[in-house]
Structure formats: C-alpha cells, structure tokens
Amino acid sequence: MKMNRIGSPLIRLARRGYCFSGAAGSEEKIVASVLFERLPVVVPKIDPVVYAFQEFSFRWQQQYRRAYPEEFHKKHEPRGKGDYQIDYVPASRITEADKTNDRRSLQRALDSRLYLLLHGPAYGAPDGKPVWHFPEKIYGTEETLRKCAESALESILGDLSHTYFVGNAPMGHMVFQPSDSAPDFPPFKRFFFKSQVIATNKFNISNCADCVWVTKDELIEFFPEQAEFFNQMIVS
C-alpha cells in the first residue's frame, strides 16, 4: 500500500484521464472521505515537565523582579463596601460519558480532539462486509472533489449547518491496490478532507449501523495497518 501526503490544492477535476489504469476498460475509482473533527472543549492538562518549568521560571523571575513602593501596592487592595467576590467552582473535566465509556457521545474526552467513525458498508471492504470507516462517497458528477466530500458528510448528518470544511484541498490520500482477500477488486484512491464541528454537541447521525467519536489514539486502534499514515496526517 502506497501512502502520500498532498501539498498542492486539488480544486477541480475537470479532466479525469488519470483515473484509468493501464488495462483497457478498468476504471480506477476516487473516493472522498471526511475526517470529521471535534476540537477540544476545555484546555488540555499541562504536562508535568512543562508545569515544573513554568513554576521554576516564575520563582526565578520573582527573585529579580522590580521592587515597587508600598503606596503602589495599596492602590490595588480592596476598596470596601463596593467590593464583591464571585465564588467560582470549576466544572468537572470528567463527564458521565467518560465514566460509562459512551463513545457515541460528543460529551467525552473534553480535552482532546474527537473524530467520527461509522460502521457499515464501505467501498473496498472485503466481501462487502460492514467495517468501521470515515464518511465517504465515490466521486462522480460533482463539480469538485470537495463537493463530493461535502455530499458524503451531508448524507449522514442531514445538513452542514454545524460543520466547517478546512480548505479546498484534501489533507492526504491513500492508494489501494488489489489484496489477497480481494484480488479482483480494482485499485482506487481515497482522498481525505478535514471538517470540524461548529456550535453543537449532538448530531442525529443516520445511514449507518453504528457510529463512535474517538480520540486519535483510539482511532488508530481501528486501523492498525494504516497507523503510520494516520499518525502523520492527523496532527493533535
């Protein structure tokens, strides 16, 4: 399997001559897949090493900070009757979905990016069996490959009102060749487009047997053979 990153935009596929392999009459399909991403909701926890450095840096600066007159500090003291204090209680970073490991919910892993996976028929799946895959569609009559990706995502969400596609170009692609399990299956290319969740924490996902929202590490567990590719393509 050959795996590549794409650097130049693929805005319009006006000519599809390159979509055919050397054998006469055997068309090489193009599949548009969507990496649908929910950005972190809360600030990720600071790494202990980074926290230790910040603590050391603060203490070091305090040793050599400029000394201000006492009158200056008094100006920042509470001024009396008009003062009030807000009792701030931070919300828990662990949700009910985290406690029950409910991967169908967007209300989990709030400090991480989540990615949508679907379970059902997918192009290129061995024997046509249901597999875990990204929202996808075979490129056909759409004006651009991005339009095809938008159509793939819209087919499971119903509309794109709470989505944002990042750029017109795909973020990467994979080339699939006939395998031992499907030697007669023609080769095809799968292009990945990034889209992000906007202003919602729930979707009514349809046209699939099941769906999950997973972190990058969890996503790679679903695709162990493509782990290197997804590690390079997905920057978390």
C-alpha positions as CSV (number, residue, x, y, z in Angstrom):
1,M,0.0,0.0,0.0
2,K,1.4,3.4,-1.0
3,M,0.6,6.4,1.3
4,N,1.3,10.0,0.4
5,R,0.6,13.5,1.6
6,I,-0.8,16.1,-0.7
7,G,0.8,19.5,-0.8
8,S,-0.9,21.2,-3.8
9,P,-4.6,22.1,-3.9
10,L,-7.0,19.9,-5.8
11,I,-9.7,22.4,-6.7
12,R,-11.3,21.0,-9.8
13,L,-11.2,17.6,-11.5
14,A,-12.1,18.9,-15.0
15,R,-10.2,16.0,-16.7
16,R,-10.3,12.5,-15.3
17,G,-7.9,10.8,-17.7
18,Y,-5.5,10.0,-14.9
19,C,-8.3,7.9,-13.2
20,F,-7.8,5.0,-15.6
21,S,-5.2,2.2,-15.1
22,G,-3.2,0.7,-17.9
23,A,-5.7,-2.1,-18.5
24,A,-8.3,-1.2,-21.0
25,G,-11.8,-0.7,-19.6
26,S,-10.7,-0.9,-15.9
27,E,-11.5,2.4,-14.2
28,E,-9.7,3.5,-11.1
29,K,-12.3,4.9,-8.7
30,I,-11.7,8.0,-6.5
31,V,-13.3,8.1,-3.0
32,A,-13.7,11.3,-1.0
33,S,-13.6,10.7,2.8
34,V,-14.2,13.2,5.6
35,L,-12.1,13.4,8.8
36,F,-14.9,15.0,10.9
37,E,-13.3,16.5,13.9
38,R,-14.5,18.0,17.2
39,L,-11.9,20.4,18.7
40,P,-11.1,20.3,22.4
41,V,-13.7,21.9,24.6
42,V,-11.5,22.5,27.6
43,V,-7.8,23.4,27.9
44,P,-5.7,20.2,28.0
45,K,-3.9,19.4,31.2
46,I,-0.4,20.8,31.3
47,D,2.4,18.2,31.0
48,P,4.2,17.8,34.4
49,V,7.5,18.7,32.9
50,V,6.1,21.9,31.4
51,Y,4.4,22.7,34.7
52,A,7.6,22.2,36.6
53,F,9.5,24.5,34.2
54,Q,6.8,27.2,34.4
55,E,6.9,27.0,38.2
56,F,10.7,27.3,38.2
57,S,10.6,30.2,35.7
58,F,8.1,32.1,37.9
59,R,10.1,31.7,41.1
60,W,13.3,32.8,39.2
61,Q,11.6,35.9,38.0
62,Q,10.3,36.7,41.4
63,Q,13.8,36.8,42.8
64,Y,14.8,39.5,40.4
65,R,11.6,41.4,39.9
66,R,11.5,45.1,40.3
67,A,10.5,46.4,43.8
68,Y,7.6,48.9,43.8
69,P,6.8,51.4,46.5
70,E,4.4,50.3,49.2
71,E,1.9,53.0,48.1
72,F,1.7,51.3,44.7
73,H,0.6,48.0,46.3
74,K,-2.0,49.7,48.5
75,K,-3.8,51.0,45.4
76,H,-4.7,47.5,44.4
77,E,-6.1,46.5,47.8
78,P,-9.9,46.0,48.3
79,R,-11.7,49.3,48.5
80,G,-14.5,48.5,50.9
81,K,-18.3,48.3,50.5
82,G,-18.5,48.2,46.8
83,D,-16.4,45.1,46.6
84,Y,-17.8,41.7,45.9
85,Q,-16.4,38.2,45.4
86,I,-17.6,35.6,42.9
87,D,-17.5,32.0,44.2
88,Y,-16.1,30.1,41.2
89,V,-16.4,26.4,41.2
90,P,-14.8,24.7,38.1
91,A,-16.8,22.1,36.3
92,S,-15.6,18.6,36.3
93,R,-13.4,17.6,33.4
94,I,-14.8,14.0,33.6
95,T,-18.3,13.7,32.2
96,E,-20.9,10.9,32.5
97,A,-19.9,9.8,29.0
98,D,-16.3,9.4,30.2
99,K,-17.4,7.3,33.2
100,T,-19.6,5.0,31.1
101,N,-17.2,5.0,28.1
102,D,-20.0,6.1,25.9
103,R,-18.3,6.6,22.6
104,R,-21.4,7.6,20.8
105,S,-21.5,10.9,22.7
106,L,-19.6,14.1,21.9
107,Q,-19.6,14.9,25.7
108,R,-16.5,12.9,26.3
109,A,-12.7,13.4,26.3
110,L,-13.3,17.2,26.5
111,D,-9.6,18.0,26.4
112,S,-9.0,16.0,23.2
113,R,-9.9,16.1,19.6
114,L,-12.6,13.6,18.6
115,Y,-13.1,12.0,15.2
116,L,-16.3,10.4,13.7
117,L,-16.2,6.8,12.6
118,L,-19.1,4.9,11.0
119,H,-19.9,1.2,10.9
120,G,-21.4,-0.1,7.8
121,P,-20.7,-0.9,4.1
122,A,-17.6,0.9,2.7
123,Y,-16.0,1.0,-0.7
124,G,-13.2,-1.5,-0.8
125,A,-14.3,-3.5,2.2
126,P,-13.5,-7.3,1.8
127,D,-16.6,-9.3,0.7
128,G,-18.7,-6.2,1.2
129,K,-18.9,-6.8,4.9
130,P,-19.6,-3.8,7.3
131,V,-16.5,-2.2,8.6
132,W,-15.5,0.9,10.6
133,H,-14.8,3.8,8.2
134,F,-15.0,7.6,7.7
135,P,-17.9,9.3,6.0
136,E,-17.2,8.7,2.3
137,K,-18.6,8.9,-1.3
138,I,-17.3,7.8,-4.6
139,Y,-16.5,10.8,-6.8
140,G,-18.9,11.0,-9.7
141,T,-20.6,14.1,-11.2
142,E,-19.7,16.6,-8.5
143,E,-18.1,19.9,-9.6
144,T,-15.1,19.4,-7.3
145,L,-13.8,16.7,-5.1
146,R,-14.6,18.8,-2.0
147,K,-18.2,19.0,-3.2
148,C,-18.2,15.2,-3.2
149,A,-16.8,15.2,0.4
150,E,-19.5,17.7,1.5
151,S,-22.1,15.4,0.0
152,A,-20.7,12.4,1.9
153,L,-21.0,14.2,5.2
154,E,-24.4,15.7,4.5
155,S,-25.8,12.3,3.7
156,I,-25.3,11.2,7.3
157,L,-25.9,14.5,9.1
158,G,-28.8,15.8,7.1
159,D,-27.3,19.2,6.7
160,L,-24.0,21.0,7.0
161,S,-25.1,23.9,9.2
162,H,-22.9,22.8,12.1
163,T,-19.8,21.9,10.1
164,Y,-16.8,23.8,8.7
165,F,-14.6,22.4,5.9
166,V,-11.0,23.4,6.4
167,G,-9.8,24.5,2.9
168,N,-10.5,23.2,-0.6
169,A,-7.6,20.7,-0.8
170,P,-7.5,17.2,0.7
171,M,-5.2,16.7,3.7
172,G,-3.8,13.4,2.4
173,H,-4.6,10.4,0.3
174,M,-4.1,6.7,0.1
175,V,-3.7,4.4,-2.9
176,F,-5.2,0.9,-2.5
177,Q,-4.1,-2.0,-4.7
178,P,-5.8,-5.4,-5.1
179,S,-5.1,-7.5,-2.0
180,D,-5.1,-11.3,-1.3
181,S,-8.6,-11.1,0.2
182,A,-9.9,-9.2,-2.9
183,P,-7.6,-9.9,-5.9
184,D,-10.2,-8.9,-8.4
185,F,-11.1,-5.6,-6.8
186,P,-9.8,-2.7,-8.9
187,P,-7.3,-0.2,-7.4
188,F,-8.7,3.1,-6.1
189,K,-7.6,6.3,-4.4
190,R,-9.0,7.6,-1.2
191,F,-8.7,11.4,-0.5
192,F,-9.3,12.8,3.0
193,F,-10.9,16.2,3.7
194,K,-11.0,17.8,7.1
195,S,-14.2,19.2,8.5
196,Q,-14.9,20.4,12.0
197,V,-17.9,20.5,14.4
198,I,-19.2,24.0,14.9
199,A,-21.5,25.2,17.7
200,T,-23.2,21.9,18.7
201,N,-22.6,18.9,20.9
202,K,-25.0,16.5,19.3
203,F,-25.8,15.2,15.8
204,N,-28.6,12.9,14.6
205,I,-26.4,10.6,12.5
206,S,-28.1,8.2,10.1
207,N,-27.4,5.9,7.2
208,C,-25.1,3.7,9.2
209,A,-25.4,0.8,11.6
210,D,-23.4,2.5,14.4
211,C,-21.1,5.4,15.0
212,V,-18.4,6.4,17.5
213,W,-16.5,9.6,18.4
214,V,-12.9,8.6,19.2
215,T,-9.6,10.2,20.0
216,K,-6.6,9.9,17.8
217,D,-5.1,7.1,19.8
218,E,-8.5,5.2,19.8
219,L,-8.9,5.9,16.0
220,I,-5.5,4.2,15.3
221,E,-6.7,1.1,17.1
222,F,-9.4,0.7,14.4
223,F,-6.8,1.0,11.6
224,P,-3.6,-0.7,12.9
225,E,-2.4,-1.3,9.3
226,Q,-2.6,2.4,8.5
227,A,-1.3,3.6,11.9
228,E,1.8,5.3,10.4
229,F,-0.3,7.1,7.8
230,F,-2.8,8.5,10.3
231,N,-0.1,9.5,12.7
232,Q,1.5,11.6,10.0
233,M,-1.8,13.0,8.7
234,I,-3.6,13.8,11.9
235,V,-1.8,16.5,14.0
236,S,-3.2,16.5,17.5
